[in-house]
């Protein structure tokens, strides 16, 4: 299967830690990463305000920069906490926000928006699958009216309030039943729910291997006949903690689920056993690519405490680690890869120190 490597833009360093979008894209291109999931946080960081006009100008800058480096924009993400809102006025506000996201996607040159399952408290969202499906059908129908059509990739988060397993996500996709509404399969979020338990002494659920084997079998059986509904995949591993993630642990946060705290601090790239990676990611990736027959973008959506380090070198360190993981995955799974797009700039470092683009200059001036 022909696959292409990508990465989430924030996975190369958080903007609030001082890591510029330009540097992150330069390092992505240098290390052969062909696409990015544009994290909305990075777009907001580039713009002097969150006004629609400033965000659209920032989106145009992002597209120009990525085009010049031969990087494609896989999707804009995450459109969070949308489905099933009990407060229908807030729902209407999110619909208005989606209209701006459509404009941003068009300017960015992407046709896809990623929607993660909501993890708002039960007091704010409904468990009624009919309402959830109706909400997702509403944005899908709006996307079908766009030119070009905007697609949505729905993903179950392993700490999601009601949608925390791929099975529930897939059921939702089937019930939405729109050609532009598909699934994003994420190895971490699949295994983080059914294999791992960061609060356990072992780091695993009881009978984890049996559960994973059965789940993978169902995944192949149910999705293979509809593999076109896999819009893209995310492949990452995670670190086995030395101590259970309970009160007193450095990563413990009483205001969020332990799996979320673990996710935000401990994800790892494919094959990073030297960092403590322990999830059976290879089995999931093999099932999706070699058994189901998926081809397309393989994105490495890392969340890790290293992304918040202010050291300038962390960006290249993460890009290099990602590339090493990709190369290992290519060998492990016998992947056929696509050649990178031609890079239009003479050097990947063009945007490191030179702010020749007038748009960027206006962003810098607005911050002064």
TORVEX-61776 format. One record per residue (C-alpha): residue in three letters; x, y, z. Coordinates in nm, 4 decimals, decimal comma, always signed. Layout:
<nodes>
 residuo       c1       c2       c3
     ALA        X        Y        Z
...
</nodes>
This chain:
<nodes>
 residuo       c1       c2       c3
     UNK  +0,0000  +0,0000  +0,0000
     UNK  +0,1234  +0,3505  -0,0823
     UNK  +0,1484  +0,5608  +0,2331
     UNK  +0,2823  +0,9076  +0,3057
     UNK  +0,4214  +1,0379  +0,6364
     UNK  +0,2770  +1,3402  +0,8101
     UNK  +0,2695  +1,4971  +1,1540
     UNK  +0,0497  +1,7277  +1,3589
     UNK  +0,1978  +2,0766  +1,3625
     UNK  +0,1950  +2,1066  +1,7418
     UNK  +0,3775  +1,7712  +1,7717
     UNK  +0,6996  +1,9468  +1,6725
     UNK  +0,6799  +2,1881  +1,9670
     UNK  +0,4121  +2,4025  +2,1244
     UNK  +0,3858  +2,7602  +2,0089
     UNK  +0,3467  +2,8804  +2,3688
     UNK  +0,6905  +2,7309  +2,4409
     UNK  +0,8370  +2,9653  +2,1807
     UNK  +0,8564  +2,7268  +1,8842
     UNK  +0,7753  +2,9158  +1,5649
     UNK  +0,5612  +2,7654  +1,2932
     UNK  +0,8305  +2,8502  +1,0376
     UNK  +1,0974  +2,6545  +1,2226
     UNK  +0,8668  +2,3584  +1,2713
     UNK  +0,7796  +2,3422  +0,9026
     UNK  +1,1440  +2,3787  +0,8001
     UNK  +1,2386  +2,0837  +1,0193
     UNK  +0,9440  +1,8775  +0,8953
     UNK  +1,0561  +1,9303  +0,5367
     UNK  +1,4205  +1,8649  +0,6202
     UNK  +1,3327  +1,5258  +0,7675
     UNK  +1,1022  +1,4152  +0,4889
     UNK  +0,7625  +1,4662  +0,6510
     UNK  +0,5329  +1,5325  +0,3583
     UNK  +0,2162  +1,6572  +0,5261
     UNK  +0,0872  +1,8287  +0,8382
     UNK  -0,2306  +1,8269  +1,0352
     UNK  -0,2626  +2,1968  +1,1072
     UNK  -0,3398  +2,2433  +1,4742
     UNK  -0,5754  +2,5376  +1,5232
     UNK  -0,3545  +2,6582  +1,8083
     UNK  -0,0727  +2,7228  +1,5606
     UNK  -0,3007  +2,9181  +1,3296
     UNK  -0,4192  +3,1363  +1,6176
     UNK  -0,0589  +3,1938  +1,7254
     UNK  +0,0306  +3,3284  +1,3821
     UNK  -0,2599  +3,5727  +1,3696
     UNK  -0,2574  +3,8951  +1,5751
     UNK  -0,6180  +3,8284  +1,6789
     UNK  -0,8849  +3,5630  +1,6430
     UNK  -1,0913  +3,7778  +1,4105
     UNK  -1,2000  +3,5975  +1,0927
     UNK  -0,9985  +3,8317  +0,8723
     UNK  -0,6774  +3,7796  +1,0706
     UNK  -0,7249  +3,4027  +1,0829
     UNK  -0,7867  +3,3881  +0,7082
     UNK  -0,4757  +3,5958  +0,6430
     UNK  -0,2784  +3,3621  +0,8674
     UNK  -0,4193  +3,0634  +0,6778
     UNK  -0,2995  +3,2135  +0,3494
     UNK  +0,0459  +3,2579  +0,4991
     UNK  +0,0504  +2,8977  +0,6219
     UNK  -0,0440  +2,7705  +0,2787
     UNK  +0,2229  +2,9779  +0,1047
     UNK  +0,4860  +2,8591  +0,3500
     UNK  +0,3871  +2,4938  +0,3221
     UNK  +0,3649  +2,5118  -0,0578
     UNK  +0,7153  +2,6545  -0,0739
     UNK  +0,8465  +2,3676  +0,1381
     UNK  +0,6604  +2,0941  -0,0475
     UNK  +0,4391  +2,0178  +0,2526
     UNK  +0,0709  +1,9355  +0,2070
     UNK  -0,1925  +2,0263  +0,4632
     UNK  -0,3731  +1,7047  +0,5524
     UNK  -0,6465  +1,8622  +0,7599
     UNK  -0,7388  +2,1397  +0,9990
     UNK  -0,7933  +2,0126  +1,3531
     UNK  -0,9386  +1,9759  +1,6114
     UNK  -1,3004  +2,0946  +1,5902
     UNK  -1,3599  +2,0004  +1,9523
     UNK  -1,6615  +1,9482  +2,1765
     UNK  -1,9214  +1,9811  +1,9040
     UNK  -2,1586  +1,6851  +1,9004
     UNK  -2,4406  +1,6333  +2,1479
     UNK  -2,4350  +1,9686  +2,3265
     UNK  -2,7287  +2,0034  +2,5640
     UNK  -2,7184  +2,3818  +2,5313
     UNK  -2,8560  +2,4221  +2,1805
     UNK  -2,7635  +2,7893  +2,1693
     UNK  -2,4011  +2,6812  +2,2051
     UNK  -2,4644  +2,4291  +1,9286
     UNK  -2,5823  +2,7103  +1,7010
     UNK  -2,2698  +2,9087  +1,7885
     UNK  -2,0530  +2,6125  +1,6880
     UNK  -2,2361  +2,5922  +1,3561
     UNK  -2,1441  +2,9547  +1,2911
     UNK  -1,7850  +2,8736  +1,3865
     UNK  -1,7850  +2,5847  +1,1397
     UNK  -1,8668  +2,8277  +0,8600
     UNK  -1,5372  +3,0055  +0,9341
     UNK  -1,3551  +2,6715  +0,9433
     UNK  -1,4846  +2,6010  +0,5929
     UNK  -1,3309  +2,9273  +0,4743
     UNK  -1,0055  +2,8472  +0,6514
     UNK  -0,9920  +2,5001  +0,4965
     UNK  -1,0406  +2,6416  +0,1477
     UNK  -0,7646  +2,8975  +0,1964
     UNK  -0,5347  +2,6300  +0,3410
     UNK  -0,5976  +2,4059  +0,0418
     UNK  -0,7266  +2,1140  +0,2473
     UNK  -1,0601  +1,9381  +0,2115
     UNK  -1,0694  +1,7823  +0,5573
     UNK  -1,1559  +1,8847  +0,9126
     UNK  -1,0862  +1,6462  +1,2004
     UNK  -1,3511  +1,6112  +1,4726
     UNK  -1,2494  +1,4319  +1,7954
     UNK  -1,5143  +1,2807  +2,0193
     UNK  -1,6252  +1,5161  +2,2934
     UNK  -1,4898  +1,4815  +2,6440
     UNK  -1,7054  +1,7498  +2,8010
     UNK  -1,8677  +1,6469  +3,1313
     UNK  -2,1911  +1,4481  +3,1226
     UNK  -2,3722  +1,7563  +3,2513
     UNK  -2,2994  +1,9349  +2,9215
     UNK  -2,3454  +1,6700  +2,6527
     UNK  -2,6066  +1,4117  +2,5704
     UNK  -2,5561  +1,0357  +2,5547
     UNK  -2,8370  +1,0152  +2,2975
     UNK  -2,6754  +0,8710  +1,9866
     UNK  -2,9643  +0,9993  +1,7754
     UNK  -2,8804  +1,3576  +1,8737
     UNK  -2,5076  +1,2992  +1,8232
     UNK  -2,5689  +1,1548  +1,4769
     UNK  -2,8055  +1,4389  +1,3868
     UNK  -2,5461  +1,6991  +1,4871
     UNK  -2,2771  +1,5293  +1,2798
     UNK  -2,5125  +1,4956  +0,9837
     UNK  -2,5754  +1,8695  +1,0044
     UNK  -2,2100  +1,9641  +0,9534
     UNK  -2,1674  +1,6891  +0,6942
     UNK  -2,4547  +1,8293  +0,4902
     UNK  -2,3029  +2,1755  +0,5213
     UNK  -1,9717  +2,0347  +0,4008
     UNK  -2,1396  +1,8774  +0,0984
     UNK  -2,2538  +2,2242  -0,0073
     UNK  -1,8967  +2,3523  -0,0155
     UNK  -1,6856  +2,3748  -0,3311
     UNK  -1,4755  +2,1701  -0,3074
     UNK  -1,6638  +1,9446  -0,0670
     UNK  -1,5293  +1,9430  +0,2889
     UNK  -1,4818  +1,6026  +0,4510
     UNK  -1,4889  +1,5222  +0,8227
     UNK  -1,2714  +1,2634  +0,9983
     UNK  -1,4314  +1,1547  +1,3261
     UNK  -1,2051  +1,0081  +1,5936
     UNK  -1,2765  +0,8377  +1,9250
     UNK  -1,0584  +0,9641  +2,2097
     UNK  -0,9753  +0,7009  +2,4703
     UNK  -1,0997  +0,9387  +2,7416
     UNK  -1,4077  +1,0509  +2,5472
     UNK  -1,7221  +1,0917  +2,7537
     UNK  -1,9416  +0,8627  +2,5449
     UNK  -1,7313  +0,7762  +2,2402
     UNK  -1,4096  +0,6216  +2,3715
     UNK  -1,3683  +0,3142  +2,1502
     UNK  -1,3299  +0,2718  +1,7761
     UNK  -1,6456  +0,0573  +1,7686
     UNK  -1,8637  +0,3450  +1,8908
     UNK  -1,6894  +0,5791  +1,6492
     UNK  -1,7487  +0,3415  +1,3581
     UNK  -2,1141  +0,2932  +1,4551
     UNK  -2,1526  +0,6707  +1,4535
     UNK  -1,9884  +0,7035  +1,1120
     UNK  -2,2213  +0,4388  +0,9706
     UNK  -2,5295  +0,6053  +1,1152
     UNK  -2,4272  +0,9496  +0,9923
     UNK  -2,4149  +0,7860  +0,6489
     UNK  -2,2705  +1,0715  +0,4470
     UNK  -2,0035  +1,0333  +0,1771
     UNK  -1,7938  +1,3113  +0,3308
     UNK  -1,8028  +1,1743  +0,6872
     UNK  -1,5433  +0,9113  +0,7713
     UNK  -1,3223  +0,7799  +1,0468
     UNK  -0,9743  +0,8624  +1,1713
     UNK  -0,8140  +0,5534  +1,3237
     UNK  -0,5552  +0,6411  +1,5884
     UNK  -0,3390  +0,3615  +1,7286
     UNK  -0,2917  +0,5440  +2,0585
     UNK  -0,6597  +0,6087  +2,1165
     UNK  -0,7523  +0,2538  +2,0184
     UNK  -0,4918  +0,0902  +2,2408
     UNK  -0,5014  +0,3542  +2,5122
     UNK  -0,8546  +0,2404  +2,5907
     UNK  -0,8521  -0,1371  +2,5413
     UNK  -0,4883  -0,2312  +2,6137
     UNK  -0,3448  +0,0308  +2,8473
     UNK  -0,4463  +0,1482  +3,1902
     UNK  -0,2057  +0,4137  +3,3217
     UNK  -0,3551  +0,3827  +3,6704
     UNK  -0,2585  +0,0149  +3,6934
     UNK  +0,0646  -0,1209  +3,8382
     UNK  +0,1168  -0,3157  +3,5150
     UNK  +0,0159  -0,0325  +3,2828
     UNK  -0,2340  -0,2679  +3,1192
     UNK  -0,5943  -0,3774  +3,1439
     UNK  -0,6684  -0,7325  +3,2546
     UNK  -0,6476  -0,9772  +2,9620
     UNK  -0,5218  -0,6909  +2,7452
     UNK  -0,3684  -0,9123  +2,4760
     UNK  -0,6881  -1,1139  +2,4327
     UNK  -0,8983  -0,7993  +2,4171
     UNK  -0,6720  -0,6432  +2,1537
     UNK  -0,6669  -0,9561  +1,9377
     UNK  -1,0467  -0,9730  +1,9346
     UNK  -1,0797  -0,5997  +1,8696
     UNK  -0,8373  -0,6102  +1,5773
     UNK  -1,0286  -0,9014  +1,4261
     UNK  -1,3527  -0,7012  +1,4472
     UNK  -1,1788  -0,3940  +1,3064
     UNK  -1,0697  -0,5820  +0,9956
     UNK  -1,4020  -0,7614  +0,9493
     UNK  -1,6160  -0,4510  +0,9887
     UNK  -1,4105  -0,1841  +0,8144
     UNK  -1,2366  -0,3717  +0,5315
     UNK  -1,5521  -0,3723  +0,3132
     UNK  -1,5709  +0,0053  +0,3628
     UNK  -1,2035  +0,1001  +0,3733
     UNK  -1,2710  +0,4180  +0,1753
     UNK  -1,4289  +0,5510  +0,4957
     UNK  -1,0867  +0,5617  +0,6615
     UNK  -0,9977  +0,9212  +0,5786
     UNK  -0,6550  +0,9094  +0,7441
     UNK  -0,4736  +0,7335  +1,0264
     UNK  -0,2585  +0,8405  +1,3200
     UNK  +0,0136  +0,6081  +1,4447
     UNK  +0,1875  +0,6675  +1,7770
     UNK  +0,2863  +0,4667  +2,0821
     UNK  +0,3114  +0,5622  +2,4494
     UNK  +0,5357  +0,5306  +2,7511
     UNK  +0,4802  +0,2756  +3,0252
     UNK  +0,4853  +0,4702  +3,3506
     UNK  +0,7149  +0,3635  +3,6321
     UNK  +0,4439  +0,4390  +3,8848
     UNK  +0,0652  +0,4288  +3,8384
     UNK  -0,0916  +0,7604  +3,7437
     UNK  -0,2734  +0,8253  +4,0680
     UNK  -0,2891  +1,1187  +4,3126
     UNK  +0,0676  +1,2239  +4,3894
     UNK  +0,2019  +1,1353  +4,0443
     UNK  +0,3662  +1,4257  +3,8583
     UNK  +0,1169  +1,3887  +3,5714
     UNK  -0,1917  +1,3524  +3,7882
     UNK  -0,4619  +1,6133  +3,7355
     UNK  -0,7777  +1,5798  +3,9414
     UNK  -0,9709  +1,7794  +3,6817
     UNK  -0,9187  +1,5358  +3,3946
     UNK  -0,9256  +1,1636  +3,3310
     UNK  -0,6002  +0,9779  +3,3849
     UNK  -0,5858  +0,8596  +3,0243
     UNK  -0,5950  +1,2224  +2,9096
     UNK  -0,3140  +1,3203  +3,1480
     UNK  -0,1111  +1,0233  +3,0253
     UNK  -0,1842  +1,1134  +2,6636
     UNK  -0,0747  +1,4742  +2,7039
     UNK  +0,2586  +1,3776  +2,8588
     UNK  +0,3597  +1,0356  +2,7357
     UNK  +0,2878  +0,9641  +2,3715
     UNK  +0,5852  +0,8394  +2,1709
     UNK  +0,6680  +0,7873  +1,8065
     UNK  +0,6465  +0,4463  +1,6433
     UNK  +0,8997  +0,1936  +1,7675
     UNK  +1,0483  +0,4082  +2,0457
     UNK  +1,1051  +0,1237  +2,2898
     UNK  +1,4152  +0,3006  +2,4208
     UNK  +1,1795  +0,5696  +2,5568
     UNK  +0,9508  +0,3112  +2,7157
     UNK  +0,7027  +0,2484  +2,4332
     UNK  +0,4974  -0,0633  +2,5061
     UNK  +0,1700  -0,0617  +2,3146
     UNK  +0,1135  -0,3242  +2,0391
     UNK  +0,1048  -0,0510  +1,7762
     UNK  +0,2617  -0,2679  +1,5070
     UNK  -0,0334  -0,5082  +1,5257
     UNK  -0,2858  -0,2279  +1,4816
     UNK  -0,0899  -0,0639  +1,1989
     UNK  -0,0500  -0,3998  +1,0235
     UNK  -0,4234  -0,4652  +1,0481
     UNK  -0,5187  -0,1246  +0,9091
     UNK  -0,2641  -0,1106  +0,6283
     UNK  -0,1846  -0,4684  +0,5308
     UNK  -0,5132  -0,6414  +0,6148
     UNK  -0,7765  -0,3748  +0,5556
     UNK  -0,5736  -0,2276  +0,2701
     UNK  -0,5622  +0,1370  +0,3750
     UNK  -0,3360  +0,3686  +0,1815
     UNK  -0,2880  +0,7402  +0,2253
     UNK  -0,1673  +0,9678  +0,5021
     UNK  -0,0020  +0,8190  +0,8089
     UNK  +0,0195  +1,1017  +1,0601
     UNK  +0,2230  +1,0930  +1,3780
     UNK  +0,0159  +1,2897  +1,6286
     UNK  +0,2467  +1,3197  +1,9253
     UNK  +0,1588  +1,4749  +2,2577
     UNK  +0,4520  +1,4679  +2,4970
     UNK  +0,6004  +1,6822  +2,7713
     UNK  +0,9059  +1,7349  +2,5463
     UNK  +0,6937  +1,9560  +2,3203
     UNK  +0,6788  +2,2147  +2,5982
     UNK  +1,0550  +2,2430  +2,6390
     UNK  +1,1781  +2,5860  +2,5325
     UNK  +1,5059  +2,4585  +2,3923
     UNK  +1,5220  +2,5585  +2,0230
     UNK  +1,6757  +2,2206  +1,9370
     UNK  +1,3657  +2,0292  +2,0476
     UNK  +1,1934  +2,0930  +1,7136
     UNK  +1,4555  +1,9167  +1,5062
     UNK  +1,4888  +1,6474  +1,7709
     UNK  +1,1179  +1,5662  +1,7406
     UNK  +1,1204  +1,5835  +1,3598
     UNK  +1,4183  +1,3485  +1,3474
     UNK  +1,2598  +1,1035  +1,5914
     UNK  +0,9416  +1,1051  +1,3868
     UNK  +1,1343  +1,0314  +1,0669
     UNK  +1,3211  +0,7452  +1,2344
     UNK  +0,9902  +0,5996  +1,3514
     UNK  +0,8482  +0,6285  +0,9999
     UNK  +1,1489  +0,4535  +0,8480
     UNK  +1,1145  +0,1717  +1,1006
     UNK  +0,7448  +0,1406  +1,0243
     UNK  +0,8142  +0,1226  +0,6504
     UNK  +1,0497  -0,1706  +0,7098
     UNK  +0,8310  -0,3460  +0,9677
     UNK  +0,5186  -0,3350  +0,7514
     UNK  +0,6799  -0,3526  +0,4075
     UNK  +0,5204  -0,0256  +0,3044
     UNK  +0,5299  +0,1245  -0,0410
     UNK  +0,5965  +0,4949  -0,0059
     UNK  +0,5233  +0,7927  -0,2268
     UNK  +0,8026  +1,0326  -0,3262
     UNK  +0,7921  +1,3756  -0,1608
     UNK  +0,6597  +1,6716  -0,3540
     UNK  +0,9133  +1,8984  -0,5184
     UNK  +1,0280  +2,1656  -0,2772
     UNK  +1,0094  +2,5060  -0,4401
     UNK  +1,2558  +2,6822  -0,2145
     UNK  +1,6311  +2,6647  -0,2518
     UNK  +1,6652  +2,5797  +0,1165
     UNK  +1,4398  +2,4450  +0,3873
     UNK  +1,5867  +2,7099  +0,6129
     UNK  +1,4488  +2,9939  +0,4009
     UNK  +1,1884  +3,0896  +0,6570
     UNK  +1,4091  +3,0413  +0,9612
     UNK  +1,5369  +3,3961  +0,9885
     UNK  +1,3877  +3,5757  +0,6907
     UNK  +1,0425  +3,7274  +0,7258
     UNK  +1,0170  +3,8532  +0,3697
     UNK  +0,6450  +3,7791  +0,3500
     UNK  +0,4500  +4,0992  +0,4170
     UNK  +0,1786  +3,9023  +0,5942
     UNK  +0,4247  +3,7680  +0,8478
     UNK  +0,5664  +4,1154  +0,8963
     UNK  +0,2195  +4,2411  +0,9789
     UNK  +0,1821  +3,9608  +1,2352
     UNK  +0,5115  +4,0577  +1,3982
     UNK  +0,4169  +4,4258  +1,4074
     UNK  +0,0795  +4,3443  +1,5603
     UNK  +0,2504  +4,1724  +1,8506
     UNK  +0,4698  +4,4706  +1,9370
</nodes>
